[in-house]
Amino acid sequence: MLLLAALFCQVVAAGLAASTDWQVQHDQLVGRLRALVKIEGSFGAAYQPLYHAALPWYEEWGGNPQHPVDDWMMPPEQYATELAEALEHGRNYFAENPGALLPLVFEAQLPGGERMKTNYWIILPAGFTETGRRFPLIVGLHGSGWLGHKISFVRKPGKPASAGRTIEVTPIDEGGPWKIDFLNAYLDHLIKTLPVDEDRVYVEGHSLGGMATWEWALHNPERIAAISPRAGIGEPLRASRLKHVPAWVIHGADDEAVPRGCSDQMVVALQDCGASVRYSVLKGVEHNMPEDLDEGQVVDWYLRQTRSHDPVPADPLDGLGLNDAGFSRWEKITLAAGSFWKTDSLELANRDALRQGWLSLFKRAHDRGELADSPIIQRRDLKTKSASLWMATPKTLQRNAGPDPSATILPSAGYVRFYFRGKMENALAHLADISAEVEAAGHHLSDTVWITPLTIWPDSATSVAEYRVQLK
């Protein structure tokens, strides 16, 4: 026992020593970088904001051995040491490393009062210091696999597709999902400190970043010239907001993490409102984008797009009549008969079962060579607690192929409908609150509720959905 205790103490002591060594090295480098802040403007106005954002980078993120960088990055200590040595000898380190991925820091207070500090990469084009020049900007938004991922310097990342033609940035989100207030503040900062052409700002993203690409463009279409969401989920109800924002949508045909049908829905909605949209479905590709994706072709397409200055279409969410409490007035409606595919009964709490249900409905459309052009609706029986998913059969299939024997025909029926912002359980509580009023108006409610999500994050405090209760 004494021997084990001694060994344990040695291990602990070694760990403390290693931790102390790291901290000493970190503090020494931080001290050197702090001492160099006074010369950050010596290389000209174009470089000053870059050094201003680079010098505190190591203090905030560098050196922690608990978060090692990927093997294709330079260790933070090496980068910070090189940066300090160059500045101490009066050399412009950034000018010595053209085309490198430079790690910088961005910090801002958002409109709601939250203060955010994050790190990001930037790739600068040749000639960005020339007076009067303005460059297109590409903002790349990563997926959830990079949440909180620490970045370091990459001297030669390979020739990017945008090399020499654009400024390219990759902000790193520490928590997710992406916050639109943060993205707008970040873009404001880039425009203020860099020679950005505000008429040529392009946004792309994958997975969680693809969702943010859709969401940001839907919130602020007036700021963006074009988008390329990859493997993301959008909001088809609001697609008209992007009437003047060209989109190149990319999705893997075999994606089961974010089903391809989610992109189908957005593409069809954009086509229906007359927006400019391209759609690339990559055969044999699952969720991650393949390394041979021709990003250069996308960049070429970006550079043919400029920001529209036409009036932004109204937001359909604003037309739902939601009050300050988050719900609209109920109304009686009648829906025509329709053809639907549906799943078997499933457990709502089982996220995997829900995803498989979505996949099965989308697969029916894709197996027939069609796009999934309708939302997936949840049907709930409030009495039995059973639930299933339903999706209208594609419109082109209905027109060209006639009745589908595998589909279920819902007859024309009357409903009471309202819209609700917030969690589903709160919406159902609201339904219980208004039931007496509805019954008093002569409408007899059944136990069947149809729920259609209208925003990206279903069943959250900010989600909006349509609720239809079938009448007896």
C-alpha positions in Angstrom: 0.0 0.0 0.0 2.8 2.4 0.9 4.5 1.7 -2.5 1.2 2.4 -4.4 0.7 5.6 -2.4 4.2 6.7 -3.2 3.7 6.0 -6.9 0.4 7.9 -6.8 2.1 10.9 -5.3 4.8 10.8 -7.9 2.2 10.8 -10.7 0.4 13.7 -9.1 3.6 15.6 -8.6 4.6 15.0 -12.2 1.2 16.2 -13.4 1.5 19.4 -11.3 5.0 20.0 -12.6 3.8 19.6 -16.2 0.9 22.0 -15.5 3.2 24.5 -13.9 5.6 24.3 -16.8 2.8 24.9 -19.2 1.5 27.8 -17.2 5.0 29.4 -16.9 5.5 29.1 -20.7 2.1 30.5 -21.3 2.6 33.4 -19.0 6.0 34.2 -20.5 4.6 34.3 -24.0 1.6 36.4 -22.9 4.0 38.8 -21.3 6.0 39.1 -24.6 2.9 39.6 -26.7 1.5 42.2 -24.3 4.7 44.2 -24.5 4.4 44.3 -28.3 0.9 45.8 -28.4 2.4 49.3 -28.7 3.9 48.5 -32.1 0.8 46.9 -33.7 0.2 50.0 -35.9 3.8 50.2 -37.2 3.0 48.2 -40.3 0.2 50.5 -41.5 -3.5 51.0 -41.0 -4.5 47.8 -42.9 -2.5 45.6 -40.5 -3.3 47.3 -37.2 -6.7 45.7 -36.6 -5.3 42.3 -37.4 -2.5 42.6 -34.9 -4.9 44.1 -32.4 -7.0 40.9 -32.8 -4.0 38.5 -32.9 -2.0 39.6 -29.9 -4.6 38.6 -27.3 -5.4 35.4 -29.1 -2.8 33.4 -27.3 -3.7 34.8 -23.9 -7.3 33.6 -24.3 -6.9 30.3 -26.1 -3.3 29.3 -26.5 -1.3 26.6 -24.8 -3.8 24.7 -22.8 -2.7 21.0 -23.0 -6.2 19.8 -22.3 -7.3 21.1 -25.8 -4.6 20.0 -28.3 -4.9 21.3 -31.8 -5.2 19.0 -34.8 -2.0 17.7 -36.3 -2.3 19.9 -39.4 -2.1 23.1 -37.2 0.9 24.7 -35.8 1.1 24.3 -31.9 -0.1 27.5 -30.3 3.3 28.0 -28.5 5.2 27.8 -31.7 2.9 30.3 -33.4 3.0 32.7 -30.5 6.8 32.5 -30.2 7.2 33.1 -34.0 4.8 36.0 -33.8 6.7 37.6 -30.9 10.1 37.1 -32.4 9.1 38.6 -35.7 7.6 41.7 -34.0 10.6 42.0 -31.7 12.8 42.3 -34.8 10.5 44.7 -36.5 9.2 42.1 -39.1 5.6 42.0 -40.3 4.7 38.4 -39.6 1.4 38.5 -41.4 3.0 39.9 -44.6 5.6 37.1 -44.4 2.9 34.4 -44.5 0.5 35.2 -47.4 -2.4 32.8 -47.7 -2.0 31.4 -44.2 -4.9 30.7 -41.8 -4.4 33.4 -39.2 -6.1 33.0 -35.8 -7.7 36.1 -34.4 -10.1 37.2 -31.6 -13.5 38.9 -31.9 -15.3 40.3 -28.9 -18.5 42.3 -28.8 -21.5 43.0 -26.6 -24.7 41.9 -28.3 -28.0 43.9 -28.3 -29.4 41.7 -25.5 -26.4 42.6 -23.2 -24.5 39.3 -23.6 -20.8 39.7 -24.1 -19.2 37.2 -26.5 -15.6 36.5 -27.2 -14.6 34.0 -29.8 -11.7 33.1 -32.1 -11.7 32.9 -35.8 -9.6 32.2 -38.9 -9.0 34.6 -41.6 -7.4 34.2 -45.1 -6.3 37.5 -46.7 -6.0 38.1 -50.4 -2.9 39.6 -52.0 -3.2 43.3 -52.3 -5.6 43.8 -49.5 -3.5 46.7 -48.2 -3.8 48.7 -51.4 -5.7 51.9 -50.8 -9.2 52.0 -52.2 -9.5 48.2 -53.0 -12.5 46.3 -51.7 -12.7 42.5 -51.6 -15.6 40.0 -51.6 -16.1 38.3 -48.2 -16.9 34.6 -47.7 -18.1 33.7 -44.2 -18.0 29.9 -43.5 -20.0 28.6 -40.6 -19.0 25.2 -39.2 -21.1 22.4 -37.9 -21.5 21.0 -34.4 -18.4 18.9 -34.7 -16.4 22.1 -34.3 -18.2 23.6 -31.4 -15.6 24.9 -29.0 -12.8 23.6 -31.1 -9.6 25.6 -30.5 -7.8 26.8 -33.6 -4.2 27.7 -34.2 -2.0 29.0 -37.0 -1.9 27.1 -40.3 1.0 28.3 -42.5 0.0 26.6 -45.7 -3.5 25.2 -45.7 -3.4 24.4 -49.3 -4.5 26.8 -52.0 -8.1 27.8 -51.1 -10.6 28.1 -53.9 -10.9 31.8 -53.1 -7.1 32.5 -53.0 -6.3 36.0 -54.1 -9.9 36.8 -54.8 -11.7 37.2 -51.5 -11.3 37.6 -47.8 -12.4 34.3 -46.2 -13.3 33.9 -42.5 -14.3 31.0 -40.3 -15.7 32.1 -36.9 -15.7 29.5 -34.2 -18.9 29.1 -32.1 -18.2 28.0 -28.6 -21.7 26.6 -27.8 -24.1 26.4 -30.6 -26.6 27.0 -32.1 -25.3 30.1 -33.9 -26.7 33.4 -32.7 -27.9 35.8 -35.4 -27.1 38.8 -33.2 -23.5 37.5 -32.9 -23.2 37.0 -36.7 -24.5 40.5 -37.4 -22.1 42.0 -34.9 -19.3 40.0 -36.4 -20.1 41.1 -39.9 -20.2 44.7 -38.7 -16.8 44.3 -37.2 -15.3 42.8 -40.4 -16.8 45.6 -42.5 -15.4 48.2 -40.1 -11.9 46.8 -39.9 -11.3 45.2 -43.3 -11.6 46.3 -47.0 -14.9 44.4 -47.5 -17.1 45.0 -50.5 -20.5 45.1 -48.7 -22.3 44.2 -52.0 -20.4 40.9 -52.2 -20.8 39.2 -48.9 -21.4 35.4 -49.2 -22.3 32.9 -46.5 -21.9 29.2 -46.5 -22.1 26.5 -43.9 -22.4 22.8 -43.2 -24.9 21.0 -40.9 -25.4 23.3 -37.9 -23.7 25.9 -40.0 -26.0 25.1 -42.9 -29.0 25.8 -40.6 -27.4 29.1 -39.5 -26.8 30.0 -43.2 -30.5 29.7 -43.9 -31.5 31.4 -40.7 -29.1 34.3 -41.1 -30.2 34.9 -44.7 -33.9 34.7 -43.7 -33.4 37.2 -40.9 -31.1 39.6 -42.8 -31.4 39.0 -46.6 -30.5 42.7 -47.2 -26.9 42.0 -46.0 -26.1 39.0 -48.1 -25.4 38.6 -51.8 -25.6 34.8 -52.1 -25.6 31.7 -49.9 -24.6 28.0 -50.1 -26.2 26.0 -47.3 -24.9 22.4 -47.1 -26.7 19.6 -45.3 -28.9 22.0 -43.4 -32.5 22.7 -42.5 -34.3 25.8 -43.4 -37.8 27.4 -43.0 -39.9 26.9 -46.2 -42.7 29.1 -44.9 -40.2 32.1 -45.0 -38.6 31.2 -48.4 -40.1 34.4 -50.0 -37.6 36.4 -47.9 -34.8 35.0 -50.2 -36.5 36.1 -53.4 -33.4 38.3 -54.1 -30.7 36.2 -52.5 -29.4 33.4 -54.9 -28.8 30.1 -53.2 -26.7 27.1 -54.2 -27.9 24.3 -52.0 -25.8 21.2 -51.6 -26.7 17.9 -49.8 -25.5 14.3 -49.7 -28.0 11.8 -51.2 -27.4 9.3 -48.4 -27.4 11.8 -45.5 -29.2 10.3 -42.5 -28.0 12.8 -39.9 -29.8 15.7 -41.6 -32.1 14.1 -44.3 -31.8 15.4 -47.8 -35.5 16.0 -47.9 -35.0 19.1 -45.6 -33.1 20.7 -48.5 -35.8 19.5 -50.9 -38.4 21.5 -49.0 -36.4 24.7 -49.1 -35.5 24.3 -52.8 -39.1 23.8 -53.9 -40.3 26.7 -51.7 -37.7 29.0 -53.3 -38.7 27.8 -56.8 -42.3 28.5 -56.0 -41.6 32.1 -55.0 -39.4 32.8 -58.1 -36.1 32.9 -56.3 -32.8 31.9 -58.0 -31.7 28.5 -56.7 -29.3 25.7 -57.7 -29.5 22.3 -56.2 -26.7 19.7 -56.1 -27.5 16.3 -54.6 -24.2 14.4 -54.2 -24.7 10.7 -55.0 -23.3 8.3 -52.5 -22.4 11.1 -50.0 -23.5 10.9 -46.4 -23.5 13.8 -44.0 -20.0 15.2 -44.4 -19.1 17.0 -47.6 -16.6 15.1 -49.7 -13.0 16.4 -49.9 -13.3 16.6 -53.7 -16.2 19.0 -53.6 -15.4 21.6 -56.2 -15.4 24.7 -54.0 -13.7 26.7 -56.7 -16.9 26.3 -58.9 -19.0 27.6 -56.0 -16.6 30.6 -55.5 -16.8 31.4 -59.2 -20.6 31.4 -58.9 -20.4 33.6 -55.8 -18.4 36.2 -57.6 -21.1 36.5 -60.3 -23.6 37.5 -57.6 -24.0 41.0 -56.1 -26.3 42.1 -53.3 -29.8 43.1 -54.3 -31.0 46.5 -53.2 -34.7 45.7 -54.0 -37.1 45.9 -51.0 -37.0 42.9 -48.8 -40.2 40.8 -48.9 -42.3 40.8 -45.7 -41.6 38.1 -43.2 -44.5 35.6 -43.4 -44.0 34.9 -39.6 -45.2 38.5 -39.1 -48.5 37.6 -40.8 -49.4 34.8 -38.4 -51.0 37.2 -35.9 -49.0 36.1 -32.9 -49.5 38.3 -29.8 -47.1 39.2 -27.1 -48.0 36.0 -25.3 -46.9 34.0 -28.4 -50.2 32.7 -29.8 -52.7 33.8 -32.5 -56.5 34.0 -32.3 -58.1 30.6 -33.2 -60.1 30.3 -36.4 -62.2 27.7 -38.1 -60.9 26.5 -41.5 -61.8 23.7 -43.9 -59.1 21.8 -45.8 -59.6 20.0 -49.1 -59.0 16.2 -49.4 -55.4 15.3 -49.8 -53.0 12.4 -50.5 -50.5 11.6 -47.8 -47.8 9.1 -46.8 -47.6 8.3 -43.2 -45.5 6.3 -40.6 -46.7 3.8 -38.1 -47.3 5.0 -34.6 -44.1 6.1 -32.9 -42.8 7.4 -29.5 -42.4 11.1 -29.5 -39.7 10.9 -26.9 -37.6 8.6 -29.1 -35.5 11.0 -31.2 -34.0 8.2 -33.3 -37.5 6.9 -34.1 -38.6 10.4 -35.2 -35.5 10.7 -37.4 -36.2 7.3 -39.0 -39.8 8.4 -39.5 -38.6 11.5 -41.4 -36.2 9.4 -43.5 -38.8 6.9 -44.4 -41.2 9.6 -45.7 -38.5 11.3 -47.7 -37.3 8.0 -49.1 -40.7 7.4 -50.6 -40.4 10.6 -52.6 -36.8 10.0 -53.6 -37.4 6.4 -54.7 -39.9 7.8 -57.2 -37.5 10.4 -58.4 -39.3 13.3 -56.7 -38.5 16.0 -54.3 -40.1 16.2 -50.9 -42.1 19.4 -51.5 -44.2 19.4 -48.3 -43.6 19.7 -44.6 -43.7 16.7 -42.3 -46.7 17.0 -40.0 -47.1 15.3 -36.6 -50.5 13.8 -35.9 -51.2 13.3 -32.2 -54.1 11.6 -30.5 -54.5 13.4 -27.2 -56.6 10.6 -25.7 -54.4 7.6 -26.6 -51.1 9.6 -26.6 -50.3 7.9 -29.9 -48.5 9.8 -32.7 -47.4 9.4 -36.3 -45.8 11.5 -39.0 -47.5 12.5 -42.3 -46.3 14.1 -45.5 -48.3 15.1 -48.6 -47.3 13.1 -51.6 -45.3 15.3 -54.1 -47.4 17.6 -56.2 -45.8 16.5 -59.5 -46.5 12.8 -58.5 -50.1 13.6 -57.9 -50.4 15.4 -61.3 -48.5 12.9 -63.4 -49.0 9.5 -61.9 -52.5 9.6 -60.5 -53.5 8.1 -57.2 -50.8 6.3 -55.2 -52.0 3.0 -53.8 -49.5 3.3 -50.9 -50.9 6.7 -49.9 -53.7 7.6 -47.4 -56.4 9.9 -48.6 -57.5 12.4 -46.0 -61.0 13.6 -46.7 -62.0 17.2 -46.6 -62.5 18.2 -43.0 -63.0 21.2 -40.7 -60.4 22.3 -38.2 -59.8 24.9 -35.5 -56.3 26.4 -36.2 -54.0 28.6 -34.2 -50.3 29.4 -34.3 -48.1 29.2 -31.2 -44.5 30.3 -30.4 -42.9 28.1 -27.7 -42.8 24.5 -26.5 -45.4 22.0 -27.7 -46.5 21.3 -24.1 -47.3 25.0 -23.6 -49.2 25.0 -26.9 -51.3 22.0 -25.8 -52.0 23.8 -22.5 -53.2 26.8 -24.5 -55.5 24.5 -26.4 -57.0 23.3 -23.2 -57.5 26.9 -22.1 -59.4 27.9 -25.3 -61.4 24.6 -25.6 -64.4 26.0 -23.7 -64.5 29.1 -25.8 -64.3 27.0 -29.0 -67.1 24.7 -27.8 -69.2 27.7 -26.9 -68.9 28.9 -30.4 -70.5 25.7 -31.6 -67.3 23.8 -32.7 -66.8 20.3 -31.2 -63.2 19.4 -30.9 -61.9 15.9 -31.5 -58.8 14.4 -29.8 -56.7 14.7 -33.0 -54.2 17.5 -33.3 -52.0 18.1 -36.4 -48.8 20.0 -35.7 -46.7 21.6 -38.4 -43.3 23.1 -37.4 -42.6 26.4 -39.2 -39.2 27.3 -37.8 -35.8 25.5 -37.6 -35.7 24.6 -33.9 -38.9 22.6 -33.2 -40.3 22.5 -29.6 -38.0 25.2 -28.3 -38.9 28.5 -26.6 -38.6 30.4 -29.9 -40.1 27.8 -32.3 -43.3 28.6 -34.1 -45.8 25.9 -35.2 -49.2 25.6 -36.7 -51.7 23.6 -34.6 -54.9 22.2 -36.2 -57.5 20.4 -34.1 -59.9 18.3 -36.2 -63.5 18.9 -35.6 -66.0 16.1 -34.9 
